[in-house]
Amino acid sequence: MRDAVNLDGVELLGYTVWGCIDLVSASTGEMKKRYGFIYVDKENDGSGTLKRSKKDSFEWYKNVIAANGECL
């Protein structure tokens, strides 16, 4: 994105991640693929406590936001 802005002059207004919390796959209804920054304790069979916890990527993205993308 930085190159698109700096080299090609793209007017980038912002960037939004896919999802901040693990979510059920829309196509399969499964939890095995996890996309978010926040882990949800749930398995494909429905078991789990639903407890949420921060993943390592949570802190990484927090720093990216704070640095306005300069720390990629």
mmCIF file as gemmi writes it, N, C-alpha and C atoms, coordinates in Angstrom:
data_model
loop_
_atom_site.group_PDB
_atom_site.id
_atom_site.type_symbol
_atom_site.label_atom_id
_atom_site.label_alt_id
_atom_site.label_comp_id
_atom_site.label_asym_id
_atom_site.label_entity_id
_atom_site.label_seq_id
_atom_site.pdbx_PDB_ins_code
_atom_site.Cartn_x
_atom_site.Cartn_y
_atom_site.Cartn_z
_atom_site.occupancy
_atom_site.B_iso_or_equiv
_atom_site.pdbx_formal_charge
_atom_site.auth_seq_id
_atom_site.auth_asym_id
_atom_site.pdbx_PDB_model_num
ATOM 1 N N . MET Axp A 1 ? 0.816 -1.182 0 1 0 ? 1 A 1
ATOM 2 C CA . MET Axp A 1 ? 0 0 0 1 0 ? 1 A 1
ATOM 3 C C . MET Axp A 1 ? 0.865 1.253 0 1 0 ? 1 A 1
ATOM 4 N N . ARG Axp A 2 ? 1.95 1.175 0.755 1 0 ? 2 A 1
ATOM 5 C CA . ARG Axp A 2 ? 2.847 2.328 0.803 1 0 ? 2 A 1
ATOM 6 C C . ARG Axp A 2 ? 3.41 2.637 -0.581 1 0 ? 2 A 1
ATOM 7 N N . ASP Axp A 3 ? 3.828 1.586 -1.3 1 0 ? 3 A 1
ATOM 8 C CA . ASP Axp A 3 ? 4.351 1.784 -2.656 1 0 ? 3 A 1
ATOM 9 C C . ASP Axp A 3 ? 3.268 2.324 -3.59 1 0 ? 3 A 1
ATOM 10 N N . ALA Axp A 4 ? 2.044 1.839 -3.42 1 0 ? 4 A 1
ATOM 11 C CA . ALA Axp A 4 ? 0.952 2.327 -4.263 1 0 ? 4 A 1
ATOM 12 C C . ALA Axp A 4 ? 0.744 3.823 -4.058 1 0 ? 4 A 1
ATOM 13 N N . VAL Axp A 5 ? 0.867 4.272 -2.819 1 0 ? 5 A 1
ATOM 14 C CA . VAL Axp A 5 ? 0.713 5.696 -2.521 1 0 ? 5 A 1
ATOM 15 C C . VAL Axp A 5 ? 1.924 6.484 -3.006 1 0 ? 5 A 1
ATOM 16 N N . ASN Axp A 6 ? 3.125 6.039 -2.611 1 0 ? 6 A 1
ATOM 17 C CA . ASN Axp A 6 ? 4.349 6.793 -2.895 1 0 ? 6 A 1
ATOM 18 C C . ASN Axp A 6 ? 4.803 6.71 -4.35 1 0 ? 6 A 1
ATOM 19 N N . LEU Axp A 7 ? 4.656 5.565 -4.965 1 0 ? 7 A 1
ATOM 20 C CA . LEU Axp A 7 ? 5.16 5.385 -6.325 1 0 ? 7 A 1
ATOM 21 C C . LEU Axp A 7 ? 4.11 5.659 -7.402 1 0 ? 7 A 1
ATOM 22 N N . ASP Axp A 8 ? 2.891 5.255 -7.114 1 0 ? 8 A 1
ATOM 23 C CA . ASP Axp A 8 ? 1.853 5.349 -8.133 1 0 ? 8 A 1
ATOM 24 C C . ASP Axp A 8 ? 0.849 6.472 -7.894 1 0 ? 8 A 1
ATOM 25 N N . GLY Axp A 9 ? 0.955 7.134 -6.75 1 0 ? 9 A 1
ATOM 26 C CA . GLY Axp A 9 ? 0.059 8.249 -6.466 1 0 ? 9 A 1
ATOM 27 C C . GLY Axp A 9 ? -1.365 7.861 -6.117 1 0 ? 9 A 1
ATOM 28 N N . VAL Axp A 10 ? -1.55 6.633 -5.655 1 0 ? 10 A 1
ATOM 29 C CA . VAL Axp A 10 ? -2.884 6.189 -5.26 1 0 ? 10 A 1
ATOM 30 C C . VAL Axp A 10 ? -3.347 6.985 -4.042 1 0 ? 10 A 1
ATOM 31 N N . GLU Axp A 11 ? -4.586 7.444 -4.075 1 0 ? 11 A 1
ATOM 32 C CA . GLU Axp A 11 ? -5.151 8.16 -2.934 1 0 ? 11 A 1
ATOM 33 C C . GLU Axp A 11 ? -5.78 7.145 -1.982 1 0 ? 11 A 1
ATOM 34 N N . LEU Axp A 12 ? -5.013 6.722 -1.008 1 0 ? 12 A 1
ATOM 35 C CA . LEU Axp A 12 ? -5.46 5.72 -0.045 1 0 ? 12 A 1
ATOM 36 C C . LEU Axp A 12 ? -6.031 6.423 1.171 1 0 ? 12 A 1
ATOM 37 N N . LEU Axp A 13 ? -7.276 6.169 1.456 1 0 ? 13 A 1
ATOM 38 C CA . LEU Axp A 13 ? -7.93 6.814 2.588 1 0 ? 13 A 1
ATOM 39 C C . LEU Axp A 13 ? -7.815 5.997 3.865 1 0 ? 13 A 1
ATOM 40 N N . GLY Axp A 14 ? -7.667 4.699 3.752 1 0 ? 14 A 1
ATOM 41 C CA . GLY Axp A 14 ? -7.581 3.865 4.945 1 0 ? 14 A 1
ATOM 42 C C . GLY Axp A 14 ? -7.508 2.4 4.575 1 0 ? 14 A 1
ATOM 43 N N . TYR Axp A 15 ? -7.395 1.584 5.599 1 0 ? 15 A 1
ATOM 44 C CA . TYR Axp A 15 ? -7.315 0.144 5.413 1 0 ? 15 A 1
ATOM 45 C C . TYR Axp A 15 ? -8.089 -0.519 6.54 1 0 ? 15 A 1
ATOM 46 N N . THR Axp A 16 ? -8.896 -1.48 6.198 1 0 ? 16 A 1
ATOM 47 C CA . THR Axp A 16 ? -9.663 -2.209 7.195 1 0 ? 16 A 1
ATOM 48 C C . THR Axp A 16 ? -9.301 -3.679 7.099 1 0 ? 16 A 1
ATOM 49 N N . VAL Axp A 17 ? -9.031 -4.29 8.236 1 0 ? 17 A 1
ATOM 50 C CA . VAL Axp A 17 ? -8.709 -5.715 8.261 1 0 ? 17 A 1
ATOM 51 C C . VAL Axp A 17 ? -9.974 -6.539 8.058 1 0 ? 17 A 1
ATOM 52 N N . TRP Axp A 18 ? -9.818 -7.817 7.758 1 0 ? 18 A 1
ATOM 53 C CA . TRP Axp A 18 ? -10.954 -8.693 7.498 1 0 ? 18 A 1
ATOM 54 C C . TRP Axp A 18 ? -11.886 -8.743 8.705 1 0 ? 18 A 1
ATOM 55 N N . GLY Axp A 19 ? -11.348 -8.969 9.867 1 0 ? 19 A 1
ATOM 56 C CA . GLY Axp A 19 ? -12.152 -9.032 11.078 1 0 ? 19 A 1
ATOM 57 C C . GLY Axp A 19 ? -11.245 -9.026 12.286 1 0 ? 19 A 1
ATOM 58 N N . CYS Axp A 20 ? -11.671 -8.415 13.347 1 0 ? 20 A 1
ATOM 59 C CA . CYS Axp A 20 ? -10.796 -8.328 14.522 1 0 ? 20 A 1
ATOM 60 C C . CYS Axp A 20 ? -10.921 -9.547 15.419 1 0 ? 20 A 1
ATOM 61 N N . ILE Axp A 21 ? -12.002 -10.274 15.311 1 0 ? 21 A 1
ATOM 62 C CA . ILE Axp A 21 ? -12.227 -11.422 16.188 1 0 ? 21 A 1
ATOM 63 C C . ILE Axp A 21 ? -12.407 -12.675 15.328 1 0 ? 21 A 1
ATOM 64 N N . ASP Axp A 22 ? -11.951 -13.814 15.832 1 0 ? 22 A 1
ATOM 65 C CA . ASP Axp A 22 ? -12.152 -15.067 15.099 1 0 ? 22 A 1
ATOM 66 C C . ASP Axp A 22 ? -13.624 -15.212 14.772 1 0 ? 22 A 1
ATOM 67 N N . LEU Axp A 23 ? -13.907 -15.618 13.549 1 0 ? 23 A 1
ATOM 68 C CA . LEU Axp A 23 ? -15.293 -15.754 13.143 1 0 ? 23 A 1
ATOM 69 C C . LEU Axp A 23 ? -15.503 -17.063 12.415 1 0 ? 23 A 1
ATOM 70 N N . VAL Axp A 24 ? -16.729 -17.502 12.393 1 0 ? 24 A 1
ATOM 71 C CA . VAL Axp A 24 ? -17.081 -18.744 11.721 1 0 ? 24 A 1
ATOM 72 C C . VAL Axp A 24 ? -16.99 -18.525 10.214 1 0 ? 24 A 1
ATOM 73 N N . SER Axp A 25 ? -16.391 -19.47 9.513 1 0 ? 25 A 1
ATOM 74 C CA . SER Axp A 25 ? -16.283 -19.391 8.064 1 0 ? 25 A 1
ATOM 75 C C . SER Axp A 25 ? -17.677 -19.347 7.447 1 0 ? 25 A 1
ATOM 76 N N . ALA Axp A 26 ? -17.909 -18.361 6.602 1 0 ? 26 A 1
ATOM 77 C CA . ALA Axp A 26 ? -19.222 -18.219 5.969 1 0 ? 26 A 1
ATOM 78 C C . ALA Axp A 26 ? -19.523 -19.375 5.023 1 0 ? 26 A 1
ATOM 79 N N . SER Axp A 27 ? -18.487 -19.93 4.407 1 0 ? 27 A 1
ATOM 80 C CA . SER Axp A 27 ? -18.715 -20.987 3.423 1 0 ? 27 A 1
ATOM 81 C C . SER Axp A 27 ? -18.852 -22.371 4.047 1 0 ? 27 A 1
ATOM 82 N N . THR Axp A 28 ? -18.139 -22.628 5.151 1 0 ? 28 A 1
ATOM 83 C CA . THR Axp A 28 ? -18.14 -23.976 5.725 1 0 ? 28 A 1
ATOM 84 C C . THR Axp A 28 ? -18.734 -24.047 7.126 1 0 ? 28 A 1
ATOM 85 N N . GLY Axp A 29 ? -18.887 -22.918 7.807 1 0 ? 29 A 1
ATOM 86 C CA . GLY Axp A 29 ? -19.391 -22.915 9.177 1 0 ? 29 A 1
ATOM 87 C C . GLY Axp A 29 ? -18.379 -23.44 10.174 1 0 ? 29 A 1
ATOM 88 N N . GLU Axp A 30 ? -17.113 -23.476 9.79 1 0 ? 30 A 1
ATOM 89 C CA . GLU Axp A 30 ? -16.064 -24.032 10.646 1 0 ? 30 A 1
ATOM 90 C C . GLU Axp A 30 ? -15.242 -22.931 11.312 1 0 ? 30 A 1
ATOM 91 N N . MET Axp A 31 ? -14.62 -23.288 12.422 1 0 ? 31 A 1
ATOM 92 C CA . MET Axp A 31 ? -13.741 -22.373 13.146 1 0 ? 31 A 1
ATOM 93 C C . MET Axp A 31 ? -12.27 -22.676 12.9 1 0 ? 31 A 1
ATOM 94 N N . LYS Axp A 32 ? -11.947 -23.699 12.089 1 0 ? 32 A 1
ATOM 95 C CA . LYS Axp A 32 ? -10.56 -24.117 11.956 1 0 ? 32 A 1
ATOM 96 C C . LYS Axp A 32 ? -9.68 -23.063 11.289 1 0 ? 32 A 1
ATOM 97 N N . LYS Axp A 33 ? -10.247 -22.212 10.459 1 0 ? 33 A 1
ATOM 98 C CA . LYS Axp A 33 ? -9.483 -21.099 9.888 1 0 ? 33 A 1
ATOM 99 C C . LYS Axp A 33 ? -9.773 -19.877 10.738 1 0 ? 33 A 1
ATOM 100 N N . ARG Axp A 34 ? -8.728 -19.289 11.3 1 0 ? 34 A 1
ATOM 101 C CA . ARG Axp A 34 ? -8.915 -18.175 12.23 1 0 ? 34 A 1
ATOM 102 C C . ARG Axp A 34 ? -8.278 -16.929 11.638 1 0 ? 34 A 1
ATOM 103 N N . TYR Axp A 35 ? -9.064 -15.873 11.572 1 0 ? 35 A 1
ATOM 104 C CA . TYR Axp A 35 ? -8.638 -14.668 10.876 1 0 ? 35 A 1
ATOM 105 C C . TYR Axp A 35 ? -8.376 -13.482 11.788 1 0 ? 35 A 1
ATOM 106 N N . GLY Axp A 36 ? -8.884 -13.467 12.961 1 0 ? 36 A 1
ATOM 107 C CA . GLY Axp A 36 ? -8.882 -12.268 13.788 1 0 ? 36 A 1
ATOM 108 C C . GLY Axp A 36 ? -7.641 -12.063 14.632 1 0 ? 36 A 1
ATOM 109 N N . PHE Axp A 37 ? -7.639 -10.955 15.337 1 0 ? 37 A 1
ATOM 110 C CA . PHE Axp A 37 ? -6.593 -10.604 16.301 1 0 ? 37 A 1
ATOM 111 C C . PHE Axp A 37 ? -6.954 -11.105 17.694 1 0 ? 37 A 1
ATOM 112 N N . ILE Axp A 38 ? -8.19 -11.494 17.861 1 0 ? 38 A 1
ATOM 113 C CA . ILE Axp A 38 ? -8.685 -11.971 19.141 1 0 ? 38 A 1
ATOM 114 C C . ILE Axp A 38 ? -9.145 -13.416 18.961 1 0 ? 38 A 1
ATOM 115 N N . TYR Axp A 39 ? -8.566 -14.308 19.746 1 0 ? 39 A 1
ATOM 116 C CA . TYR Axp A 39 ? -8.869 -15.732 19.684 1 0 ? 39 A 1
ATOM 117 C C . TYR Axp A 39 ? -10.179 -16.003 20.415 1 0 ? 39 A 1
ATOM 118 N N . VAL Axp A 40 ? -11.029 -16.836 19.833 1 0 ? 40 A 1
ATOM 119 C CA . VAL Axp A 40 ? -12.259 -17.274 20.481 1 0 ? 40 A 1
ATOM 120 C C . VAL Axp A 40 ? -12.142 -18.773 20.725 1 0 ? 40 A 1
ATOM 121 N N . ASP Axp A 41 ? -12.302 -19.176 21.984 1 0 ? 41 A 1
ATOM 122 C CA . ASP Axp A 41 ? -12.209 -20.587 22.348 1 0 ? 41 A 1
ATOM 123 C C . ASP Axp A 41 ? -13.487 -21.31 21.917 1 0 ? 41 A 1
ATOM 124 N N . LYS Axp A 42 ? -13.475 -21.727 20.656 1 0 ? 42 A 1
ATOM 125 C CA . LYS Axp A 42 ? -14.595 -22.495 20.107 1 0 ? 42 A 1
ATOM 126 C C . LYS Axp A 42 ? -14.04 -23.412 19.032 1 0 ? 42 A 1
ATOM 127 N N . GLU Axp A 43 ? -14.542 -24.62 19.002 1 0 ? 43 A 1
ATOM 128 C CA . GLU Axp A 43 ? -14.096 -25.619 18.037 1 0 ? 43 A 1
ATOM 129 C C . GLU Axp A 43 ? -15.195 -25.888 17.014 1 0 ? 43 A 1
ATOM 130 N N . ASN Axp A 44 ? -14.858 -26.613 15.964 1 0 ? 44 A 1
ATOM 131 C CA . ASN Axp A 44 ? -15.815 -26.915 14.901 1 0 ? 44 A 1
ATOM 132 C C . ASN Axp A 44 ? -17.053 -27.654 15.411 1 0 ? 44 A 1
ATOM 133 N N . ASP Axp A 45 ? -16.888 -28.473 16.451 1 0 ? 45 A 1
ATOM 134 C CA . ASP Axp A 45 ? -18.025 -29.244 16.977 1 0 ? 45 A 1
ATOM 135 C C . ASP Axp A 45 ? -18.896 -28.433 17.937 1 0 ? 45 A 1
ATOM 136 N N . GLY Axp A 46 ? -18.549 -27.161 18.128 1 0 ? 46 A 1
ATOM 137 C CA . GLY Axp A 46 ? -19.336 -26.29 19.011 1 0 ? 46 A 1
ATOM 138 C C . GLY Axp A 46 ? -18.833 -26.247 20.437 1 0 ? 46 A 1
ATOM 139 N N . SER Axp A 47 ? -17.867 -27.109 20.757 1 0 ? 47 A 1
ATOM 140 C CA . SER Axp A 47 ? -17.337 -27.105 22.121 1 0 ? 47 A 1
ATOM 141 C C . SER Axp A 47 ? -16.436 -25.892 22.332 1 0 ? 47 A 1
ATOM 142 N N . GLY Axp A 48 ? -16.187 -25.575 23.574 1 0 ? 48 A 1
ATOM 143 C CA . GLY Axp A 48 ? -15.336 -24.449 23.931 1 0 ? 48 A 1
ATOM 144 C C . GLY Axp A 48 ? -16.054 -23.526 24.898 1 0 ? 48 A 1
ATOM 145 N N . THR Axp A 49 ? -15.289 -22.657 25.509 1 0 ? 49 A 1
ATOM 146 C CA . THR Axp A 49 ? -15.842 -21.768 26.534 1 0 ? 49 A 1
ATOM 147 C C . THR Axp A 49 ? -16.293 -20.426 25.965 1 0 ? 49 A 1
ATOM 148 N N . LEU Axp A 50 ? -15.93 -20.142 24.724 1 0 ? 50 A 1
ATOM 149 C CA . LEU Axp A 50 ? -16.164 -18.855 24.067 1 0 ? 50 A 1
ATOM 150 C C . LEU Axp A 50 ? -15.337 -17.721 24.679 1 0 ? 50 A 1
ATOM 151 N N . LYS Axp A 51 ? -14.382 -18.094 25.536 1 0 ? 51 A 1
ATOM 152 C CA . LYS Axp A 51 ? -13.503 -17.085 26.128 1 0 ? 51 A 1
ATOM 153 C C . LYS Axp A 51 ? -12.68 -16.425 25.019 1 0 ? 51 A 1
ATOM 154 N N . ARG Axp A 52 ? -12.485 -15.125 25.135 1 0 ? 52 A 1
ATOM 155 C CA . ARG Axp A 52 ? -11.686 -14.373 24.172 1 0 ? 52 A 1
ATOM 156 C C . ARG Axp A 52 ? -10.33 -14.038 24.772 1 0 ? 52 A 1
ATOM 157 N N . SER Axp A 53 ? -9.289 -14.063 23.934 1 0 ? 53 A 1
ATOM 158 C CA . SER Axp A 53 ? -7.951 -13.661 24.375 1 0 ? 53 A 1
ATOM 159 C C . SER Axp A 53 ? -7.206 -13.046 23.189 1 0 ? 53 A 1
ATOM 160 N N . LYS Axp A 54 ? -6.312 -12.124 23.49 1 0 ? 54 A 1
ATOM 161 C CA . LYS Axp A 54 ? -5.553 -11.433 22.451 1 0 ? 54 A 1
ATOM 162 C C . LYS Axp A 54 ? -4.501 -12.366 21.865 1 0 ? 54 A 1
ATOM 163 N N . LYS Axp A 55 ? -4.373 -12.33 20.537 1 0 ? 55 A 1
ATOM 164 C CA . LYS Axp A 55 ? -3.301 -13.056 19.853 1 0 ? 55 A 1
ATOM 165 C C . LYS Axp A 55 ? -2.095 -12.125 19.735 1 0 ? 55 A 1
ATOM 166 N N . ASP Axp A 56 ? -0.941 -12.674 19.351 1 0 ? 56 A 1
ATOM 167 C CA . ASP Axp A 56 ? 0.251 -11.849 19.131 1 0 ? 56 A 1
ATOM 168 C C . ASP Axp A 56 ? -0.024 -10.77 18.092 1 0 ? 56 A 1
ATOM 169 N N . SER Axp A 57 ? -0.833 -11.105 17.103 1 0 ? 57 A 1
ATOM 170 C CA . SER Axp A 57 ? -1.126 -10.153 16.038 1 0 ? 57 A 1
ATOM 171 C C . SER Axp A 57 ? -1.915 -8.941 16.555 1 0 ? 57 A 1
ATOM 172 N N . PHE Axp A 58 ? -2.573 -9.068 17.687 1 0 ? 58 A 1
ATOM 173 C CA . PHE Axp A 58 ? -3.304 -7.946 18.282 1 0 ? 58 A 1
ATOM 174 C C . PHE Axp A 58 ? -2.34 -6.809 18.602 1 0 ? 58 A 1
ATOM 175 N N . GLU Axp A 59 ? -1.244 -7.135 19.284 1 0 ? 59 A 1
ATOM 176 C CA . GLU Axp A 59 ? -0.246 -6.116 19.652 1 0 ? 59 A 1
ATOM 177 C C . GLU Axp A 59 ? 0.452 -5.572 18.409 1 0 ? 59 A 1
ATOM 178 N N . TRP Axp A 60 ? 0.717 -6.449 17.435 1 0 ? 60 A 1
ATOM 179 C CA . TRP Axp A 60 ? 1.361 -5.999 16.196 1 0 ? 60 A 1
ATOM 180 C C . TRP Axp A 60 ? 0.494 -4.952 15.514 1 0 ? 60 A 1
ATOM 181 N N . TYR Axp A 61 ? -0.8 -5.249 15.36 1 0 ? 61 A 1
ATOM 182 C CA . TYR Axp A 61 ? -1.681 -4.317 14.657 1 0 ? 61 A 1
ATOM 183 C C . TYR Axp A 61 ? -1.895 -3.041 15.469 1 0 ? 61 A 1
ATOM 184 N N . LYS Axp A 62 ? -1.924 -3.167 16.768 1 0 ? 62 A 1
ATOM 185 C CA . LYS Axp A 62 ? -2.024 -1.991 17.64 1 0 ? 62 A 1
ATOM 186 C C . LYS Axp A 62 ? -0.848 -1.05 17.381 1 0 ? 62 A 1
ATOM 187 N N . ASN Axp A 63 ? 0.344 -1.606 17.239 1 0 ? 63 A 1
ATOM 188 C CA . ASN Axp A 63 ? 1.535 -0.801 16.951 1 0 ? 63 A 1
ATOM 189 C C . ASN Axp A 63 ? 1.495 -0.206 15.542 1 0 ? 63 A 1
ATOM 190 N N . VAL Axp A 64 ? 0.987 -0.958 14.584 1 0 ? 64 A 1
ATOM 191 C CA . VAL Axp A 64 ? 0.853 -0.447 13.217 1 0 ? 64 A 1
ATOM 192 C C . VAL Axp A 64 ? -0.065 0.776 13.216 1 0 ? 64 A 1
ATOM 193 N N . ILE Axp A 65 ? -1.167 0.695 13.93 1 0 ? 65 A 1
ATOM 194 C CA . ILE Axp A 65 ? -2.107 1.815 14.012 1 0 ? 65 A 1
ATOM 195 C C . ILE Axp A 65 ? -1.437 3.024 14.669 1 0 ? 65 A 1
ATOM 196 N N . ALA Axp A 66 ? -0.763 2.783 15.795 1 0 ? 66 A 1
ATOM 197 C CA . ALA Axp A 66 ? -0.123 3.877 16.52 1 0 ? 66 A 1
ATOM 198 C C . ALA Axp A 66 ? 0.951 4.57 15.69 1 0 ? 66 A 1
ATOM 199 N N . ALA Axp A 67 ? 1.637 3.808 14.835 1 0 ? 67 A 1
ATOM 200 C CA . ALA Axp A 67 ? 2.725 4.371 14.009 1 0 ? 67 A 1
ATOM 201 C C . ALA Axp A 67 ? 2.212 4.817 12.64 1 0 ? 67 A 1
ATOM 202 N N . ASN Axp A 68 ? 0.907 4.799 12.453 1 0 ? 68 A 1
ATOM 203 C CA . ASN Axp A 68 ? 0.311 5.193 11.171 1 0 ? 68 A 1
ATOM 204 C C . ASN Axp A 68 ? 0.901 4.394 10.004 1 0 ? 68 A 1
ATOM 205 N N . GLY Axp A 69 ? 1.18 3.106 10.26 1 0 ? 69 A 1
ATOM 206 C CA . GLY Axp A 69 ? 1.67 2.217 9.214 1 0 ? 69 A 1
ATOM 207 C C . GLY Axp A 69 ? 3.16 2.299 8.933 1 0 ? 69 A 1
ATOM 208 N N . GLU Axp A 70 ? 3.884 3.09 9.688 1 0 ? 70 A 1
ATOM 209 C CA . GLU Axp A 70 ? 5.316 3.257 9.422 1 0 ? 70 A 1
ATOM 210 C C . GLU Axp A 70 ? 6.162 2.085 9.953 1 0 ? 70 A 1
ATOM 211 N N . CYS Axp A 71 ? 5.599 1.202 10.757 1 0 ? 71 A 1
ATOM 212 C CA . CYS Axp A 71 ? 6.392 0.115 11.353 1 0 ? 71 A 1
ATOM 213 C C . CYS Axp A 71 ? 6.092 -1.24 10.724 1 0 ? 71 A 1
ATOM 214 N N . LEU Axp A 72 ? 5.643 -1.243 9.499 1 0 ? 72 A 1
ATOM 215 C CA . LEU Axp A 72 ? 5.348 -2.519 8.853 1 0 ? 72 A 1
ATOM 216 C C . LEU Axp A 72 ? 6.621 -3.302 8.631 1 0 ? 72 A 1
